[in-house]
């Protein structure tokens, strides 16, 4: 999936977390898994990755005038954005963080 995403965007989602491009399908679903893992496991193995992806998704949602992020260039799919929203909400619940600005319209 990461390779398909990289070909679609012509950049690696994990290497462009500070950039403007959406990547919400890859990042949203991956982050949902990482947030779930964090909830059920005391192992901090993926915490740093979860932190970085969550902050990147929240920033992109905050910057979006329509509160949706592109799945692929010039393509927006609400179901992919739902995964991103869910991943951020779960992350906040598990960590006590507050990304409410990104989650509220």
Secondary structure as a PSIPRED ss2 file (coil, helix, strand):
# PSIPRED VFORMAT (PSIPRED V4.0)

   1 X C   1.000  0.000  0.000
   2 X H   0.000  1.000  0.000
   3 X H   0.000  1.000  0.000
   4 X H   0.000  1.000  0.000
   5 X H   0.000  1.000  0.000
   6 X H   0.000  1.000  0.000
   7 X H   0.000  1.000  0.000
   8 X H   0.000  1.000  0.000
   9 X H   0.000  1.000  0.000
  10 X C   1.000  0.000  0.000
  11 X C   1.000  0.000  0.000
  12 X C   1.000  0.000  0.000
  13 X H   0.000  1.000  0.000
  14 X H   0.000  1.000  0.000
  15 X H   0.000  1.000  0.000
  16 X C   1.000  0.000  0.000
  17 X C   1.000  0.000  0.000
  18 X C   1.000  0.000  0.000
  19 X C   1.000  0.000  0.000
  20 X C   1.000  0.000  0.000
  21 X C   1.000  0.000  0.000
  22 X C   1.000  0.000  0.000
  23 X C   1.000  0.000  0.000
  24 X H   0.000  1.000  0.000
  25 X H   0.000  1.000  0.000
  26 X H   0.000  1.000  0.000
  27 X H   0.000  1.000  0.000
  28 X H   0.000  1.000  0.000
  29 X H   0.000  1.000  0.000
  30 X H   0.000  1.000  0.000
  31 X H   0.000  1.000  0.000
  32 X H   0.000  1.000  0.000
  33 X H   0.000  1.000  0.000
  34 X H   0.000  1.000  0.000
  35 X H   0.000  1.000  0.000
  36 X H   0.000  1.000  0.000
  37 X H   0.000  1.000  0.000
  38 X H   0.000  1.000  0.000
  39 X H   0.000  1.000  0.000
  40 X H   0.000  1.000  0.000
  41 X C   1.000  0.000  0.000
  42 X C   1.000  0.000  0.000
  43 X C   1.000  0.000  0.000
  44 X C   1.000  0.000  0.000
  45 X C   1.000  0.000  0.000
  46 X C   1.000  0.000  0.000
  47 X H   0.000  1.000  0.000
  48 X H   0.000  1.000  0.000
  49 X H   0.000  1.000  0.000
  50 X H   0.000  1.000  0.000
  51 X H   0.000  1.000  0.000
  52 X H   0.000  1.000  0.000
  53 X H   0.000  1.000  0.000
  54 X H   0.000  1.000  0.000
  55 X H   0.000  1.000  0.000
  56 X H   0.000  1.000  0.000
  57 X H   0.000  1.000  0.000
  58 X H   0.000  1.000  0.000
  59 X H   0.000  1.000  0.000
  60 X H   0.000  1.000  0.000
  61 X H   0.000  1.000  0.000
  62 X H   0.000  1.000  0.000
  63 X H   0.000  1.000  0.000
  64 X C   1.000  0.000  0.000
  65 X C   1.000  0.000  0.000
  66 X C   1.000  0.000  0.000
  67 X C   1.000  0.000  0.000
  68 X C   1.000  0.000  0.000
  69 X C   1.000  0.000  0.000
  70 X C   1.000  0.000  0.000
  71 X C   1.000  0.000  0.000
  72 X E   0.000  0.000  1.000
  73 X C   1.000  0.000  0.000
  74 X C   1.000  0.000  0.000
  75 X E   0.000  0.000  1.000
  76 X C   1.000  0.000  0.000
  77 X C   1.000  0.000  0.000
  78 X H   0.000  1.000  0.000
  79 X H   0.000  1.000  0.000
  80 X H   0.000  1.000  0.000
  81 X H   0.000  1.000  0.000
  82 X H   0.000  1.000  0.000
  83 X H   0.000  1.000  0.000
  84 X H   0.000  1.000  0.000
  85 X H   0.000  1.000  0.000
  86 X H   0.000  1.000  0.000
  87 X H   0.000  1.000  0.000
  88 X H   0.000  1.000  0.000
  89 X H   0.000  1.000  0.000
  90 X H   0.000  1.000  0.000
  91 X H   0.000  1.000  0.000
  92 X H   0.000  1.000  0.000
  93 X H   0.000  1.000  0.000
  94 X H   0.000  1.000  0.000
  95 X H   0.000  1.000  0.000
  96 X C   1.000  0.000  0.000
  97 X C   1.000  0.000  0.000
  98 X C   1.000  0.000  0.000
  99 X C   1.000  0.000  0.000
 100 X H   0.000  1.000  0.000
 101 X H   0.000  1.000  0.000
 102 X H   0.000  1.000  0.000
 103 X H   0.000  1.000  0.000
 104 X C   1.000  0.000  0.000
 105 X C   1.000  0.000  0.000
